[in-house]
Amino acid sequence: MGITSHDVARLAGVSQPTVSRALRDDPRVSQATREKVKRAAQALNYVPSEAGRTLSTRATRRIGVIVTDLTNPFYPHLIAPLHDELSDLGYRMMLITERSDEAVAEQKLLDQSMDGVVLATATTDSRLPAQLEGRGVPYVFLNRDTGRAGDFASVVDNEGGGRLVARELVALGHRRIAGIFGAANTTTGRERELGFRWALAEAGVGLPENRVVRGAFEYDTGYRALPALLEADEAPTAVFCGNDVVAIGVLNAALAAGVKIPDELTVIGFDDLPMAAWEVFQLTTVRHDLRELSRQAARLLVRRIAEDVDPAGERLVLPTEFVPRATHARVR
């Protein structure tokens, strides 16, 4: 027979359950005991059996992460810190990519093969959260949620970020302002537009529907929207984009149309992806802590698995800040 956890327990001078807890870095075991158990396991060349652990604890130590748009440059910057934080917490991340939430629900998430789920691209009309709730599978929203009470979510102050942009544009003298927002069935799209509209209204500036475009948070949305906005009787002098990827589409469309940025058109994004600071873009945008957004989602999910959360829901909201670069200017 091979080396077992009982052998490790005898060498370390602890109980077998303590070995199991120590090797998964359970905080209930002291740091000194964990190190002693790990030294004993290393000396015996002991490798824990994941299958045995699952049978004994009914826990798989696996977390499913749903991303329906992995081609979007935004999501890799969420996935990497999410993976690292879950690993530090003793979980393995299983990335699930499909075109919609419902496409993966029955086969990959509702069969009790995972301890919890992170929903990174949820829409307000998705049925998946209710299905997970019905099966007793803990989950949290990352970046987007449903906007309803009772959510467990790690999100950004989208409304506050929208307000920051509107106030900056008004201060620069812009009055003919356009918005290229996210899809109406996303809380990120709705909230950024809402905060933007509120702050414009407070300043007495309108945002007519003929200067508003809604669509996916994709490069093509921005690239295709700008020409129509520029052909209007009174072309906008500024465009607020739902995220940096859309804004980069607008920048390229402006280049193709011979529109000078920022002399003839101010363009502002949202998220402050690393590429926004590249010299080729130098995009003015709204910043939030992408890494912390993911990390706090991981910690919230692990607490929910352990039933160490407020049953009424927890919505963790990260602040935003305006980041001025080279794509905004005062009206000339």
SVG drawing of the C-alpha trace seen along z (x, -y; Angstrom):
<svg xmlns="http://www.w3.org/2000/svg" viewBox="-35 -77 47 79">
<polyline fill="none" stroke="black" stroke-width="0.4" points="0.0,0.0 1.1,-3.6 1.7,-6.3 -1.5,-7.6 -2.6,-10.6 -2.5,-8.4 1.3,-7.8 1.7,-11.6 -0.3,-12.0 1.9,-9.6 5.1,-11.2 3.8,-14.7 2.3,-13.7 -1.2,-15.0 -4.5,-13.5 -5.5,-12.4 -8.2,-15.1 -5.6,-17.7 -3.4,-16.5 -6.3,-16.9 -7.1,-20.4 -3.4,-21.5 -2.7,-20.3 -5.6,-22.5 -4.4,-25.5 -7.5,-25.5 -7.1,-28.7 -8.3,-26.7 -5.0,-25.0 -2.1,-27.0 0.7,-28.1 3.3,-26.0 1.1,-22.9 0.6,-23.4 4.3,-23.7 5.0,-20.6 2.4,-18.5 3.7,-19.7 7.3,-18.8 6.1,-15.3 4.2,-15.0 7.2,-16.1 9.5,-13.6 7.1,-10.8 6.5,-12.0 2.8,-12.0 0.4,-13.4 -3.2,-13.9 -5.9,-12.1 -8.3,-14.6 -10.9,-11.9 -10.6,-10.8 -10.8,-14.3 -14.0,-14.8 -15.6,-11.7 -14.8,-12.5 -15.7,-16.2 -18.3,-16.3 -16.2,-19.2 -14.5,-19.2 -12.3,-22.3 -13.2,-23.4 -14.7,-26.7 -16.4,-27.2 -16.0,-30.6 -18.3,-31.5 -17.1,-33.9 -19.2,-34.2 -16.9,-36.6 -13.3,-35.6 -12.3,-37.4 -12.9,-40.7 -9.5,-42.1 -11.2,-43.1 -11.8,-39.5 -8.2,-38.1 -7.4,-41.0 -10.1,-39.6 -9.4,-35.9 -5.7,-36.0 -6.1,-37.6 -9.2,-35.5 -7.2,-32.3 -4.4,-33.4 -6.7,-34.4 -8.7,-31.1 -5.5,-29.2 -4.3,-30.9 -7.6,-30.0 -7.1,-26.3 -9.4,-26.1 -8.8,-25.2 -10.5,-27.4 -12.3,-25.8 -12.9,-28.2 -16.1,-27.7 -16.7,-29.6 -19.9,-29.5 -21.9,-32.0 -24.5,-32.2 -25.0,-31.3 -27.8,-28.8 -25.6,-26.8 -23.5,-25.5 -25.9,-25.3 -27.3,-21.8 -24.2,-19.9 -21.3,-21.7 -22.6,-23.6 -25.7,-21.9 -24.3,-18.4 -22.6,-19.2 -19.1,-18.8 -18.1,-22.3 -18.2,-23.9 -19.2,-27.3 -19.5,-29.4 -18.3,-32.9 -20.6,-34.6 -18.4,-37.1 -20.6,-38.0 -24.1,-37.7 -27.0,-39.6 -30.1,-40.9 -32.3,-38.4 -30.2,-35.3 -32.0,-32.3 -28.7,-30.8 -28.6,-32.5 -32.1,-31.1 -31.1,-27.6 -27.9,-27.7 -30.0,-28.9 -32.5,-26.1 -29.7,-23.5 -28.0,-25.0 -24.8,-25.9 -23.1,-29.0 -22.3,-31.7 -21.2,-35.3 -21.3,-37.9 -18.1,-39.5 -18.2,-42.9 -21.9,-42.5 -24.9,-41.5 -28.7,-41.5 -29.2,-44.8 -31.6,-43.1 -31.5,-42.9 -30.0,-39.7 -27.1,-39.5 -23.6,-38.4 -21.4,-40.5 -18.1,-42.3 -18.8,-45.3 -17.6,-48.8 -19.3,-52.1 -20.5,-52.4 -22.9,-55.2 -20.2,-57.2 -17.8,-56.6 -20.5,-57.9 -21.0,-61.0 -17.2,-61.7 -17.1,-61.7 -20.2,-63.9 -18.9,-66.5 -15.5,-66.6 -17.0,-67.0 -19.3,-69.8 -16.3,-71.6 -14.5,-71.4 -17.4,-73.2 -18.9,-70.3 -22.6,-70.5 -23.0,-68.3 -22.2,-65.0 -22.8,-61.4 -22.8,-58.1 -21.9,-54.6 -23.1,-52.4 -23.2,-48.7 -26.2,-46.5 -29.4,-47.3 -29.5,-43.9 -26.2,-44.5 -25.9,-46.3 -22.6,-47.9 -24.3,-49.3 -27.3,-50.6 -25.5,-52.1 -22.8,-53.9 -25.4,-55.4 -27.7,-56.3 -24.9,-58.1 -23.8,-59.9 -27.3,-61.1 -28.0,-62.2 -24.8,-64.4 -25.5,-65.9 -29.1,-66.7 -27.9,-68.3 -25.7,-70.6 -28.7,-71.3 -27.2,-69.4 -29.3,-67.0 -28.5,-63.6 -30.9,-63.0 -31.5,-59.5 -30.1,-60.3 -26.7,-60.7 -27.0,-57.4 -25.9,-53.9 -26.2,-50.7 -24.5,-47.5 -22.0,-44.8 -18.9,-45.9 -16.8,-45.2 -14.5,-47.1 -16.9,-46.8 -19.6,-48.6 -17.5,-51.7 -16.0,-51.4 -19.4,-51.1 -21.2,-53.7 -19.0,-56.7 -19.6,-57.3 -23.4,-57.6 -22.9,-60.0 -20.6,-62.2 -23.1,-62.4 -25.8,-64.0 -26.8,-67.6 -24.8,-68.6 -22.0,-66.1 -20.9,-65.6 -17.8,-67.2 -17.4,-64.4 -18.2,-60.7 -18.4,-58.7 -17.8,-55.0 -19.1,-52.2 -15.7,-50.7 -12.1,-51.1 -12.6,-48.5 -15.5,-50.4 -13.4,-53.6 -10.5,-52.1 -13.0,-51.2 -14.1,-54.9 -10.5,-56.1 -9.8,-53.9 -13.0,-55.0 -12.0,-58.6 -8.6,-57.9 -10.2,-56.4 -12.6,-59.4 -9.8,-61.9 -11.2,-63.3 -8.5,-64.7 -8.4,-63.4 -8.8,-65.4 -8.9,-68.7 -12.2,-67.8 -13.5,-65.0 -13.0,-64.1 -13.2,-60.3 -13.4,-58.9 -13.5,-55.2 -14.1,-53.2 -12.0,-50.5 -8.5,-51.7 -7.2,-48.5 -3.4,-48.3 -3.7,-48.9 -5.5,-52.2 -2.1,-53.7 -0.2,-52.5 1.4,-55.4 -0.6,-54.6 -3.9,-55.2 -3.2,-57.3 -6.9,-57.0 -8.6,-59.2 -10.7,-56.9 -12.2,-55.9 -10.1,-53.7 -11.0,-51.0 -8.9,-48.3 -9.4,-45.3 -7.3,-43.0 -9.1,-43.8 -12.4,-43.4 -11.5,-39.8 -9.9,-39.1 -12.8,-40.3 -15.1,-38.1 -13.0,-35.1 -13.0,-35.8 -16.7,-36.5 -17.5,-33.2 -15.3,-31.2 -17.1,-32.9 -20.4,-32.0 -19.4,-28.4 -18.5,-28.4 -21.9,-30.1 -20.0,-33.0 -22.0,-35.7 -25.1,-37.9 -28.0,-35.8 -29.6,-39.0 -26.8,-39.4 -23.5,-41.3 -22.7,-43.8 -19.0,-44.9 -18.5,-48.1 -15.1,-49.4 -14.6,-53.2 -13.7,-54.9 -11.4,-57.7 -11.0,-59.9 -7.7,-59.3 -6.8,-62.2 -4.6,-61.3 -4.5,-62.5 -8.0,-62.0 -9.9,-64.8 -9.8,-68.6 -11.7,-71.8 -14.2,-72.7 -12.5,-75.0"/>
</svg>
